[in-house]
């Protein structure tokens, strides 16, 4: 009789022990899981590809685009939806451009048609000169891995360098030429968010060809 009454007690103690053990494991694992989730969210440039363009053609006066610039902005819609890099499709999922200023809205206008078509909002937080803010956001904030940036050509070499690349590897004398609007710079990053040395590419995009025939892996 005594043996029979003690058996339920042993079962209850076993259940309590199992519950306590499960609670302890959960207490230990949850912070780790949360930390891992936060790390994934803020992975920055891990496994990312960053493309950089200058704004499209400008008029003789005003803050907007010339007719040629407007045509280029529209052509970018097809171009960046069919671009291939080293045989892999590149489709932008993060769009960034300089904030409008009293002198120019061209960077925003260059990517606005693409933004509207893809349904991806434009990140317009940073001024042309706020390269540090742009780079910090790319390296520290959570975002997707196919980044397209439109910026003023005078500061593009600085952006390339700040993101780990070598402007001299892709630009004449390390400078973006004043009259060049049809170039795309490609930068690639490893699983740890570090720039892959020597991965810089310069694409001279040809919008005269159908989008499906564009080969974005050609370095020039």
DRENDO-1510 file (C-alpha; in Angstrom, 1 decimal, always signed):
<recs>
REC; n; res; u; v; w
REC; 1; UNK; +0.0; +0.0; +0.0 .
REC; 2; UNK; +2.8; +2.3; +0.9 .
REC; 3; UNK; +4.6; +1.4; -2.3 .
REC; 4; UNK; +1.5; +2.2; -4.4 .
REC; 5; UNK; +1.1; +5.7; -2.8 .
REC; 6; UNK; +4.7; +6.7; -3.4 .
REC; 7; UNK; +4.7; +5.9; -7.1 .
REC; 8; UNK; +2.5; +8.9; -8.1 .
REC; 9; UNK; +4.8; +11.0; -6.0 .
REC; 10; UNK; +7.8; +9.8; -8.0 .
REC; 11; UNK; +5.9; +10.5; -11.2 .
REC; 12; UNK; +5.1; +14.0; -10.1 .
REC; 13; UNK; +8.7; +14.7; -9.1 .
REC; 14; UNK; +9.8; +13.4; -12.5 .
REC; 15; UNK; +7.4; +15.7; -14.2 .
REC; 16; UNK; +8.5; +18.7; -12.1 .
REC; 17; UNK; +12.1; +17.9; -12.8 .
REC; 18; UNK; +11.4; +17.7; -16.6 .
REC; 19; UNK; +9.5; +21.0; -16.4 .
REC; 20; UNK; +12.4; +22.7; -14.5 .
REC; 21; UNK; +14.9; +21.3; -17.0 .
REC; 22; UNK; +12.9; +22.5; -20.0 .
REC; 23; UNK; +12.5; +26.0; -18.4 .
REC; 24; UNK; +16.3; +26.1; -17.8 .
REC; 25; UNK; +17.0; +25.2; -21.4 .
REC; 26; UNK; +14.5; +27.7; -22.7 .
REC; 27; UNK; +16.0; +30.4; -20.5 .
REC; 28; UNK; +19.5; +29.7; -21.9 .
REC; 29; UNK; +18.5; +29.2; -25.6 .
REC; 30; UNK; +16.1; +32.1; -26.0 .
REC; 31; UNK; +18.7; +34.9; -25.6 .
REC; 32; UNK; +21.0; +33.1; -28.0 .
REC; 33; UNK; +18.1; +32.8; -30.5 .
REC; 34; UNK; +17.2; +36.4; -30.1 .
REC; 35; UNK; +20.8; +37.4; -30.5 .
REC; 36; UNK; +21.1; +35.3; -33.7 .
REC; 37; UNK; +17.9; +36.9; -35.1 .
REC; 38; UNK; +19.2; +40.4; -34.4 .
REC; 39; UNK; +22.5; +39.5; -36.0 .
REC; 40; UNK; +20.8; +38.3; -39.1 .
REC; 41; UNK; +18.6; +41.4; -39.3 .
REC; 42; UNK; +21.6; +43.7; -39.0 .
REC; 43; UNK; +23.9; +41.6; -41.2 .
REC; 44; UNK; +24.6; +44.7; -43.3 .
REC; 45; UNK; +26.6; +43.9; -46.4 .
REC; 46; UNK; +27.0; +40.1; -45.7 .
REC; 47; UNK; +26.7; +38.4; -49.1 .
REC; 48; UNK; +25.6; +41.6; -50.7 .
REC; 49; UNK; +26.1; +43.0; -54.2 .
REC; 50; UNK; +26.1; +46.8; -54.5 .
REC; 51; UNK; +25.6; +48.6; -57.8 .
REC; 52; UNK; +26.4; +52.3; -58.1 .
REC; 53; UNK; +25.3; +54.7; -60.9 .
REC; 54; UNK; +25.3; +58.4; -61.3 .
REC; 55; UNK; +22.1; +60.3; -62.0 .
REC; 56; UNK; +20.8; +60.5; -65.5 .
REC; 57; UNK; +21.5; +63.3; -68.0 .
REC; 58; UNK; +20.8; +66.8; -66.8 .
REC; 59; UNK; +19.4; +69.8; -68.6 .
REC; 60; UNK; +21.2; +73.1; -69.2 .
REC; 61; UNK; +19.3; +74.5; -66.1 .
REC; 62; UNK; +17.0; +73.4; -63.4 .
REC; 63; UNK; +17.0; +70.6; -60.9 .
REC; 64; UNK; +15.4; +67.8; -63.0 .
REC; 65; UNK; +16.4; +65.6; -65.9 .
REC; 66; UNK; +16.8; +66.4; -69.5 .
REC; 67; UNK; +14.6; +64.5; -72.1 .
REC; 68; UNK; +17.5; +62.1; -72.5 .
REC; 69; UNK; +17.8; +61.7; -68.8 .
REC; 70; UNK; +14.1; +61.0; -68.5 .
REC; 71; UNK; +14.4; +58.4; -71.2 .
REC; 72; UNK; +17.3; +56.8; -69.4 .
REC; 73; UNK; +15.4; +56.7; -66.1 .
REC; 74; UNK; +12.5; +54.9; -67.9 .
REC; 75; UNK; +15.0; +52.6; -69.6 .
REC; 76; UNK; +16.5; +51.6; -66.3 .
REC; 77; UNK; +13.2; +50.0; -65.4 .
REC; 78; UNK; +13.7; +47.3; -68.0 .
REC; 79; UNK; +17.5; +47.2; -67.6 .
REC; 80; UNK; +17.6; +46.5; -63.9 .
REC; 81; UNK; +14.9; +43.9; -64.1 .
REC; 82; UNK; +16.8; +41.8; -66.6 .
REC; 83; UNK; +20.4; +42.5; -65.6 .
REC; 84; UNK; +22.7; +39.5; -65.2 .
REC; 85; UNK; +26.0; +39.5; -63.4 .
REC; 86; UNK; +28.4; +36.7; -64.0 .
REC; 87; UNK; +25.5; +34.6; -65.2 .
REC; 88; UNK; +23.3; +35.3; -62.2 .
REC; 89; UNK; +20.2; +37.6; -62.3 .
REC; 90; UNK; +20.6; +40.8; -60.3 .
REC; 91; UNK; +17.2; +42.3; -59.3 .
REC; 92; UNK; +17.5; +45.4; -57.0 .
REC; 93; UNK; +15.7; +45.0; -53.7 .
REC; 94; UNK; +17.2; +48.0; -51.9 .
REC; 95; UNK; +17.2; +51.5; -53.7 .
REC; 96; UNK; +19.1; +54.5; -52.4 .
REC; 97; UNK; +19.5; +58.0; -53.8 .
REC; 98; UNK; +20.6; +61.3; -52.5 .
REC; 99; UNK; +18.0; +63.6; -50.9 .
REC; 100; UNK; +16.7; +66.4; -53.1 .
REC; 101; UNK; +18.6; +69.7; -52.7 .
REC; 102; UNK; +18.1; +73.2; -54.1 .
REC; 103; UNK; +20.4; +72.2; -57.0 .
REC; 104; UNK; +19.3; +68.7; -57.9 .
REC; 105; UNK; +16.5; +66.2; -57.7 .
REC; 106; UNK; +18.1; +64.1; -60.4 .
REC; 107; UNK; +19.3; +61.2; -58.3 .
REC; 108; UNK; +15.7; +60.6; -57.0 .
REC; 109; UNK; +14.2; +61.1; -60.5 .
REC; 110; UNK; +16.7; +58.6; -62.0 .
REC; 111; UNK; +15.5; +55.8; -59.8 .
REC; 112; UNK; +11.9; +56.8; -59.2 .
REC; 113; UNK; +10.4; +54.9; -62.2 .
REC; 114; UNK; +12.2; +51.8; -61.1 .
REC; 115; UNK; +11.1; +52.3; -57.5 .
REC; 116; UNK; +7.4; +52.6; -58.6 .
REC; 117; UNK; +7.6; +49.6; -60.9 .
REC; 118; UNK; +9.2; +47.3; -58.3 .
REC; 119; UNK; +7.2; +48.7; -55.4 .
REC; 120; UNK; +10.4; +49.3; -53.5 .
REC; 121; UNK; +10.6; +52.6; -51.6 .
REC; 122; UNK; +13.5; +54.9; -52.3 .
REC; 123; UNK; +15.8; +55.6; -49.3 .
REC; 124; UNK; +16.4; +59.3; -49.5 .
REC; 125; UNK; +17.8; +60.0; -46.1 .
REC; 126; UNK; +21.3; +61.2; -47.0 .
REC; 127; UNK; +22.6; +64.3; -48.7 .
REC; 128; UNK; +25.2; +64.1; -51.5 .
REC; 129; UNK; +28.0; +64.8; -49.0 .
REC; 130; UNK; +26.8; +62.5; -46.3 .
REC; 131; UNK; +28.9; +59.5; -47.5 .
REC; 132; UNK; +29.6; +58.5; -43.9 .
REC; 133; UNK; +25.8; +58.2; -43.2 .
REC; 134; UNK; +25.2; +56.2; -46.3 .
REC; 135; UNK; +28.1; +53.8; -45.6 .
REC; 136; UNK; +27.2; +53.4; -42.0 .
REC; 137; UNK; +23.6; +52.5; -42.9 .
REC; 138; UNK; +24.7; +49.9; -45.5 .
REC; 139; UNK; +27.2; +48.3; -43.1 .
REC; 140; UNK; +25.0; +48.3; -39.9 .
REC; 141; UNK; +21.3; +48.3; -40.8 .
REC; 142; UNK; +19.1; +45.4; -41.8 .
REC; 143; UNK; +18.4; +45.5; -45.6 .
REC; 144; UNK; +18.3; +43.0; -48.4 .
REC; 145; UNK; +21.3; +42.0; -50.5 .
REC; 146; UNK; +20.9; +43.6; -54.0 .
REC; 147; UNK; +21.5; +47.3; -53.5 .
REC; 148; UNK; +21.3; +50.0; -56.1 .
REC; 149; UNK; +22.6; +53.5; -55.4 .
REC; 150; UNK; +22.2; +56.6; -57.5 .
REC; 151; UNK; +24.5; +59.5; -56.5 .
REC; 152; UNK; +26.2; +62.6; -57.7 .
REC; 153; UNK; +29.2; +61.6; -59.9 .
REC; 154; UNK; +31.6; +63.9; -58.1 .
REC; 155; UNK; +31.4; +61.9; -54.9 .
REC; 156; UNK; +31.1; +58.4; -56.4 .
REC; 157; UNK; +34.8; +57.6; -56.1 .
REC; 158; UNK; +34.7; +58.4; -52.4 .
REC; 159; UNK; +31.7; +56.1; -52.0 .
REC; 160; UNK; +33.5; +53.3; -53.8 .
REC; 161; UNK; +36.5; +53.7; -51.6 .
REC; 162; UNK; +34.4; +54.0; -48.4 .
REC; 163; UNK; +32.7; +50.8; -49.2 .
REC; 164; UNK; +36.1; +49.0; -49.6 .
REC; 165; UNK; +36.6; +49.2; -53.4 .
REC; 166; UNK; +39.3; +50.9; -55.4 .
REC; 167; UNK; +38.1; +53.7; -57.6 .
REC; 168; UNK; +41.2; +53.4; -59.8 .
REC; 169; UNK; +40.3; +49.8; -60.6 .
REC; 170; UNK; +37.1; +50.9; -62.5 .
REC; 171; UNK; +37.4; +54.6; -63.2 .
REC; 172; UNK; +39.9; +56.6; -65.3 .
REC; 173; UNK; +42.5; +58.0; -62.8 .
REC; 174; UNK; +40.0; +57.2; -60.1 .
REC; 175; UNK; +37.5; +59.8; -61.2 .
REC; 176; UNK; +34.0; +59.5; -62.7 .
REC; 177; UNK; +34.1; +61.4; -66.0 .
REC; 178; UNK; +31.9; +64.4; -66.3 .
REC; 179; UNK; +30.3; +63.2; -69.6 .
REC; 180; UNK; +29.7; +59.5; -68.7 .
REC; 181; UNK; +26.2; +58.5; -67.7 .
REC; 182; UNK; +26.1; +55.0; -69.0 .
REC; 183; UNK; +28.3; +53.2; -66.4 .
REC; 184; UNK; +27.5; +50.9; -63.5 .
REC; 185; UNK; +30.0; +50.0; -60.8 .
REC; 186; UNK; +29.6; +46.7; -59.1 .
REC; 187; UNK; +31.0; +45.9; -55.6 .
REC; 188; UNK; +30.7; +42.5; -53.9 .
REC; 189; UNK; +30.9; +41.3; -50.3 .
REC; 190; UNK; +31.5; +38.0; -48.5 .
REC; 191; UNK; +29.5; +36.2; -45.9 .
REC; 192; UNK; +31.0; +38.4; -43.2 .
REC; 193; UNK; +30.1; +41.7; -44.9 .
REC; 194; UNK; +33.7; +42.3; -46.0 .
REC; 195; UNK; +34.5; +43.7; -49.4 .
REC; 196; UNK; +35.9; +41.0; -51.7 .
REC; 197; UNK; +39.2; +42.4; -53.0 .
REC; 198; UNK; +39.4; +42.7; -56.7 .
REC; 199; UNK; +35.7; +42.2; -57.2 .
REC; 200; UNK; +35.1; +45.7; -58.6 .
REC; 201; UNK; +33.5; +45.7; -62.0 .
REC; 202; UNK; +32.6; +48.5; -64.5 .
REC; 203; UNK; +29.7; +47.9; -66.8 .
REC; 204; UNK; +29.0; +50.1; -69.7 .
REC; 205; UNK; +25.3; +49.5; -70.0 .
REC; 206; UNK; +23.8; +49.5; -73.5 .
REC; 207; UNK; +20.2; +50.6; -73.4 .
REC; 208; UNK; +19.9; +50.4; -77.1 .
REC; 209; UNK; +19.7; +46.6; -76.9 .
REC; 210; UNK; +16.6; +44.8; -75.7 .
REC; 211; UNK; +16.8; +44.3; -71.9 .
REC; 212; UNK; +16.9; +40.5; -72.2 .
REC; 213; UNK; +20.1; +40.7; -74.3 .
REC; 214; UNK; +22.1; +42.9; -71.9 .
REC; 215; UNK; +25.1; +41.1; -70.5 .
REC; 216; UNK; +26.1; +42.8; -67.2 .
REC; 217; UNK; +29.2; +40.8; -66.5 .
REC; 218; UNK; +31.4; +42.6; -69.1 .
REC; 219; UNK; +34.1; +44.7; -67.4 .
REC; 220; UNK; +35.5; +47.6; -69.4 .
</recs>
